[in-house]
Amino acid sequence: MKVLLVEPASKQTSDLIAYLTKEGFSVCHTSNAELALKRSLVEKPDVVLLGFQFDTVQGIDVCYQLSSEKRLYQTRFVVFAEN
């Protein structure tokens, strides 16, 4: 299963990528919420994991943008917040 992680780069992000990879997921990552749609269309992930808060945009807004793309109609989205 292919996972796209959209989350600013951090130690926790690196740990999450390592964990998901160890569990057998193919993980691609972008730390730029604005590029999430472009990356999703290229990678065609099964699941998109979105951090809730970015410097310039809310994760939920990115989720709405991605879910409105017809080419991603089978993709599942999970929005999460730290803390």
Contacts in CASP RR format, 6 or more apart in sequence:
PFRMAT RR
TARGET T0000
AUTHOR 0000-0000-0000
METHOD contacts of the structure
MODEL  1
MKVLLVEPASKQTSDLIAYLTKEGFSVCHTSNAELALKRSLVEKPDVVLL
GFQFDTVQGIDVCYQLSSEKRLYQTRFVVFAEN
1 24 0 8 1.000
1 25 0 8 1.000
1 26 0 8 1.000
1 46 0 8 1.000
1 47 0 8 1.000
2 25 0 8 1.000
2 26 0 8 1.000
2 27 0 8 1.000
2 28 0 8 1.000
2 43 0 8 1.000
2 44 0 8 1.000
2 45 0 8 1.000
2 46 0 8 1.000
2 47 0 8 1.000
3 20 0 8 1.000
3 25 0 8 1.000
3 26 0 8 1.000
3 27 0 8 1.000
3 28 0 8 1.000
3 45 0 8 1.000
3 46 0 8 1.000
3 47 0 8 1.000
3 48 0 8 1.000
3 49 0 8 1.000
4 27 0 8 1.000
4 28 0 8 1.000
4 29 0 8 1.000
4 30 0 8 1.000
4 36 0 8 1.000
4 39 0 8 1.000
4 40 0 8 1.000
4 43 0 8 1.000
4 45 0 8 1.000
4 47 0 8 1.000
4 48 0 8 1.000
4 49 0 8 1.000
5 13 0 8 1.000
5 16 0 8 1.000
5 17 0 8 1.000
5 20 0 8 1.000
5 27 0 8 1.000
5 28 0 8 1.000
5 29 0 8 1.000
5 30 0 8 1.000
5 49 0 8 1.000
6 29 0 8 1.000
6 30 0 8 1.000
6 31 0 8 1.000
6 33 0 8 1.000
6 36 0 8 1.000
6 39 0 8 1.000
6 48 0 8 1.000
6 49 0 8 1.000
6 50 0 8 1.000
6 51 0 8 1.000
6 59 0 8 1.000
6 62 0 8 1.000
7 13 0 8 1.000
7 16 0 8 1.000
7 29 0 8 1.000
7 31 0 8 1.000
7 49 0 8 1.000
7 50 0 8 1.000
7 51 0 8 1.000
8 31 0 8 1.000
8 54 0 8 1.000
8 55 0 8 1.000
9 29 0 8 1.000
9 31 0 8 1.000
12 82 0 8 1.000
13 29 0 8 1.000
13 31 0 8 1.000
17 27 0 8 1.000
17 29 0 8 1.000
20 27 0 8 1.000
21 27 0 8 1.000
28 39 0 8 1.000
28 43 0 8 1.000
28 45 0 8 1.000
30 36 0 8 1.000
30 39 0 8 1.000
33 50 0 8 1.000
33 54 0 8 1.000
33 56 0 8 1.000
33 57 0 8 1.000
33 59 0 8 1.000
33 62 0 8 1.000
34 56 0 8 1.000
34 57 0 8 1.000
36 48 0 8 1.000
36 50 0 8 1.000
36 62 0 8 1.000
36 65 0 8 1.000
36 66 0 8 1.000
37 62 0 8 1.000
37 65 0 8 1.000
37 66 0 8 1.000
37 69 0 8 1.000
40 48 0 8 1.000
40 66 0 8 1.000
40 69 0 8 1.000
40 72 0 8 1.000
40 75 0 8 1.000
41 69 0 8 1.000
41 71 0 8 1.000
41 72 0 8 1.000
44 71 0 8 1.000
44 72 0 8 1.000
44 75 0 8 1.000
45 75 0 8 1.000
46 74 0 8 1.000
46 75 0 8 1.000
46 76 0 8 1.000
47 75 0 8 1.000
47 76 0 8 1.000
47 77 0 8 1.000
47 78 0 8 1.000
48 63 0 8 1.000
48 66 0 8 1.000
48 75 0 8 1.000
48 76 0 8 1.000
48 77 0 8 1.000
48 78 0 8 1.000
49 78 0 8 1.000
49 80 0 8 1.000
50 59 0 8 1.000
50 60 0 8 1.000
50 62 0 8 1.000
50 63 0 8 1.000
50 77 0 8 1.000
50 78 0 8 1.000
50 79 0 8 1.000
50 80 0 8 1.000
51 59 0 8 1.000
51 79 0 8 1.000
51 80 0 8 1.000
51 81 0 8 1.000
51 82 0 8 1.000
52 58 0 8 1.000
52 59 0 8 1.000
52 60 0 8 1.000
52 79 0 8 1.000
52 80 0 8 1.000
52 81 0 8 1.000
52 82 0 8 1.000
53 59 0 8 1.000
53 81 0 8 1.000
54 62 0 8 1.000
59 79 0 8 1.000
60 79 0 8 1.000
63 77 0 8 1.000
63 79 0 8 1.000
66 72 0 8 1.000
66 75 0 8 1.000
66 77 0 8 1.000
67 75 0 8 1.000
67 77 0 8 1.000
END
